[in-house]
Amino acid sequence: MEETKKHFEGLIPHLIGVILLRLLLDWQYEIIIYPVFEYMGFINNVSLGSKVLSWIYLLLFAPFFIAFLNRTQERFLSIVIYLFFLIKFVPSTCLMAYQPMCWNLWLSQAIFWTILLVLAFRLPPVQLNFNFQNYNSKLLYGITVLLSVVIVYVWWIYAGAQFQTSLIDVYDIRLTARDWEMSTVFKYLLGWAGVILPLVLIWSLNEKKWGLALALIVIIYLNFSIAGLKSVIFLLFITLLIYYFFQEKYLKWIIGVIIGMVVLGYLEFAVFDTYSITSLLVRRIMLIPNLLDYYYYDFFSTYPVDYYYQSFLRHFGFESYYDTSIPFLIGEDYFNRPEMRSNNGLLSDAYSNFGFWGVFITPVLVVYVLKLLSAASKNIDIKILMVPIVYVCFSLISSTITTALLTGGVLILGLFLWLLPRQSS
């Protein structure tokens, strides 16, 4: 009982923050998102019924998500689920108000989040063996050197040793990179480098290994220059912000930071008549993943599900019903852009691989992955831990769980977390 009460400490102030965030998202949807980005599918079919339902849905689930913020067990899992709430769930209720969903779609989403929350709370923590006196520094450094050498090699041989200086004009270089005849091994290693190198970077900064830290910053920038992946440079920026400014006591202020960024987007629009902040934070990060859930549900309500045949099962001889990668099919059918890769995870992962029944299966997989990462990261300095937490949160939101584990490097991340030095319990 005492532990449950502790989980819900500070609920009322936090609920006020959630309500404020939702009001600001609604307002921004009406004055910027719908007028500017209607061509992407952001419509305005708001009604009193859809508004009321969306608010009831939000306020029913909010206390259970907020409880994870105060949960001292399994910090990795708890913080990721809290970030899911702010970045994925709250914006989904905004979209629900303006783009009312059919009852089956609403029910599937409610089931998904209910199962995820219940399992995260009720399943016991995973136990891993830490019976070694010293972490394996040779393996840590060896993998870091290997990933760095691969990045330099690919940047020099395939990318023509070019330096990418723009965060906007990256799509041409991405299209070029898709045509490279690169080995599958290199593709996996580059994906792993996206999460491993920032983790080693913040660890080296924490250990005052300045030379290693500077070298890693350069390598991460070269990784961004290879294919212009914004996530690579975004995680570098986040890593440096976390090292210089983050403390665990600031976790409760994350919602305040997001609210502040949304307000800043308003000010940019009001003063300069531009919407760069809104386009990146609200449209791209918070609303597009939820809009894609609509599209994936609609597509796989008509066409056969994939059962991961386009993912790891293809290596075992299974053939997908689709000749084209599913994210490209979504890009072509719903955005009229066949070159657009509309990757998405969580609910979209469930719909595309198992249909409606995926909402009973995918949350189980997500919770077990997060519990394994929580076990592997037990007693690691929270400042170091925040970098992989942010990465895993966005990776699971934006890609299927198998892609996140294999290509995205979450599996190798678990190994690295297990090897890192930790605080005494």
N, C-alpha and C positions, 0 to 999 in steps of 0.2 A: 504493500500500500504506500509506504513512504517513497519507494523508488518511483512508483507511478505518479505520485504527487510532484516529485522532483522533475519528472519529464515534462509536466505541464506548467512549470514555473514561468512567469512572465508571459502567459498566454494572451492576456487582454491587450497589453501594449503591442505585442507582435501581430495580433489580429487587426488592430487599428492600422498598422503598417501595411498589412496585406490588403485591406480594404482601400487604403489610399493608392497603393500600386495599381490595383484593378481599376479604380476610377480614372487614374491617369492614362492607363492603357486604352480604356474605352474612349476617352476624350481624344487621344492621339489617333486612334483608329478612325474616328469620325472626321477629324480635320486634316490628317495627313495620309494615313495608310490607304483609306478607301479612295479619296480623290486622286492620289498620285499613282497608286499601284493597283487600280482596278483591273488593268490588263493582265495581271498575274493571277487573277481569280479572287481577289479580296473584294467581295461584294457586300452590300449593306441591305440585308433583309431583316433588320431588327424588328422585333415585336415585343409587346409587353410580356407575353408568355415566355419567349426565349430569354429575355432579360431576367425575369424572375427565376426561371429554372437554372440559369447559369449561376446566379448568386446563391441559390440554395445549395447547388452542387459544390461551389467553392467553400462556403461556410461549413458544410458538413464534413468535408475532408480536411480542411485547414488545420484544426487542432491536432490531428494525428500526424500530419507532416511536421508541424512545428515541434512536436514532442521529440523528434529526432535530434533537434538542435541541442537539447539538454542531456541527451543520452551519452553516458560516459563509456559504455561498452561499445566495442566495434566502431571506433571513430571513423574509420574509412567509409564503411557502409552508411553510417548515420549522416555524415556530412554530404555524401553523394546524393542520398535520398532527399535531404533538405534542399540541395541545389536543384534536383529534379522539380521540386515543388515551385521554386521561384522562377526557373527558366522555362519549364515545360508546362506544368499543371496550371498555374495562374493564368498565363497567356492563353491556354486552351479554353478557359472559361470566357475570356473576352471574345475569342473567335466563335464560340458557341452562341453568344448573344447575337452577333451580327450575321453569322452564317449558320442558322439553325440546322442541326443534324437530325437524321432519321433516328427513330427509337432504337433500332438495332445497333447503330453506330454508337449512340450515347451509352447504351447498356454495355456494349463491349468495352468501352473505355472505363466505365465505372467498375466493371469486374476486374479489369487489368490492375487498376490502382488498388483496389481492395485486397486482392491476392498478394500483391507486392508488399503492401504495408503489413498485413497480417503475418506473412512469412518472415519478413525482416524483424518484426518484434518477437515472434514466438519460436522460430527455429533456433536451436542452441548454437553458440559460436563454434566455428571450426577450430580444432586444436592442431598446431604444427609443432614439430620438434625443433628447439633451438639449442640443443646440447652441443654447442661448439664455443670455444673460448674466444677465438678471434675470427672475424669475418674474413672471407676469402678475397683478400685484396688483389691477388694475382688474377683471379677470374674477373673481378670487377674491372680492373684496368685493361685486361686483355680484350674483353667485349667492347669496351669504350674505344680502344685503339682500332679494333677491327671495323666498327661502325664508322669511325672517322676516316679511315683509309678508303672505305667504300664510297663515302660521300665525295671525297676529293677526286677519286677516280671517275665516278659518274659525272661530276661537275666538269671535269677536264675533257673527258672523252666524248660524252654524249651531249652535254649542254654547251660545249664550245668555250668553256671557261668564262662565261659571261656573268656579269654582276647584275642582279635584278634590283632596281632601285625604286620601282613603283609598286604600291599596294593595289592600285586600280587596274592598270593595264597588264593583267596576268593571264588573261584567257587565251591569247595567241600562243604564249609559251606552253600553256597546258595542252593545247591541241597538238602542238609540235611534239611534246613529250609522249603523247599517246602513241605516236607512230614509231617510237624508238624500238628496235628489236633487242630489248634488254632481257637478260636471263631472269627467271622467276626468283632465283636466290637474291639477286640484287634488289628486286622490287620488295621482297620481304624485309631485307636488311634496312632499306631506306625507310620503310614504315616503322620498323622498330626504333630506328634512330630518332624519329620524331618525338618519342616519349622518353627514351632512355637517356639521351644526352641532356635534356633539361633537368632530369632528376639528378644526374651526376653533377651538373652545373650548380644546382642549389646546394648539394652536399659539399662540393668543393668550396663554395663561398662560405658556407657555415664552418668549414674546417680551415678557413683562411688560406686556401691553396690558390693564390691569386693568378699564378702563371697558368695553371690548368684551367681555371675559370675563363681567363681571356681567350685561351686556345679554343675552348668549347663554344664560346660566343661566336668566334669566327667560323667554326665548323657548322654551327647551326644556321648562320647566315648563308653559307654556301649551300646548305641543304634547301633553304628557301629559294635560292637562285636557280636550282635545278629545274623545278617545275612550277614555281610561283605559288606554292601552297600557302595560303594565308594562315592556316592553322599552325604552321611551323614557326612563323615569325610572331604570331599571336601568343604562343606558349612561351617563347623567349621573353617577350614583354611581360607576361604574367609572372614568369619566374623571377625576374628582376624586381618587380613590384612586391611580390611576396617576401623576398629576402630583405628588402630595405624597409618595408612598412608593415608587414603583417605580424600580429600577435594573436594568440588563441582567443583572447577576450574580445577581439574585433569581429568574431564570427557573427555575433548577434546584430552587427551593423551592416552585414552584407545587403540586407533588404533596403537599408537606407542609402547605400551606394547606388543600387539599381534605381531606386526612386529618383535620386539626384541626377543620374544619367538621363532618365526619361524627361525630367524637367529641363535639363540642358538641351535636349532635342527640341523641346518646345521653344526655348529661347533662340536657338539657332534658326528655327523656321520663322519666328516672329520678327527677328532683327535682320537676318540676312536673306530670308526667303529661300533657304537651302535646307536640305534634310539628310545630310550625311550621317549624323548620329542616329536619327530615327531609322534610317534605312539599314544601318548595320545592326544596332542593338535590338530594336523592336521588330522590324520586318524580318531581317535575316536570322537572327539568333532566337527570337522568341515566338514569332508567328509562322514563319515558313515551315518549320518542322511539324507544327500542328495542322497547317493547311495540307501538307503532304500526307498526313494521316487520313484526311478525307479522301484524297486522291487514291492512295493505296487501297483503302477499304472499297471504294467504288470500282477500281480496276479488278480486284480479286473477288469481288462479288459476281463478276461476269466471267472472268477467265480462270483457268486452273491455277492452283497454288503451286509453289515451286519445291517445297520440302528440302530446301538447301541444296538442290541439284546444281544450281549455278555456283554454289559455294564449295565447301570442302568435299562434298560427296562426288563432285565431278572427277576427283582424282581416283575414285574407286569404280569408275566405269559407268556411273549414272548419267543419263542425258536429260537435260532440261527440256521442257515443252517449248521454251523460247530460244530462238536463235540469237536474239539481241539481249544484252544485259538489261535486267529489269529497271534499274534507275534510268537508263536511256529511254526505255519504253514509256516510263512515266513522264519524262521530259518532253518526249515527242507528242504524246496523247493529250497532255494537259497544259503544256506551255508552248506547243507548236515549235519546239526547238529540239530536233533529234540529236544535236551535239551536247545537250545539257544532261549532266549526270545528276539525277535527283535522288541522291542517297538519303536514307532516313532509317532510324532505328526504333526500338521499343515497340510501340503499337504497330507501326508500319512493318517492322520485322515480323511481328505476330501475324498480321494479315497476309503478307506476301508468302510466308512459308507454311502456315497452317490454316489460313482462313479465320473464320470467327473463333474456332477452337484454339487458335494461337494465344488468345488472351488468358487461357488457363495454363499454357505451357511456358511461354516466354518469360513471364514474371518469375517463375521458379528458377529458370536458368540465370536470369539477371541477379536474383538474390544470392544464389550459390556462388556466382562469380565474385560479388561484392563481399561475401563472407570469407571467401578464400583470401582475397586481397586484404581484408581486415586482419585476418590471422597472420598473414605474411608481414604485415606492417606494424604488428603489435609493439608498443613502446618506442617507436621511431619518433623523433622530434617532429611535432606537428607542423613546424615551418617547412621542413623538408617534405612532409607528407602532403601538403596542400597542392604541390605541383602535380603529382600523379592523380590526386583527387579531382582537380579541375579537368585534367586530360581525360580521365575515365568517364566523367560526367558527360562531357561533350561527345566523346567517342561513342558511348552507348545511345545518346540521343540522335546522332547523325549517321549511324551505320548499324548493320545487323550485328548480332552478338558474335557470330563466327568471324566476321570481318574484323571486328574490334579485337578479338582474341588473337587471331593469326596475323593478318596483314597489318592491323593497327598496333600490334605489339603489346597488348594487355597481358598476354600469357607470359612473355619474357619479362614484362614489368613485375609480375608476381615473383619471379626468380630473383630479380634485382632487389626488390624490397626485402625478401627473405635473407639476402646476403648483407644488406646494409647494417652498419653498427646501430645499436639502439640504446636508449636510456635504460637504466636499471629500473625494474618494476618495484 
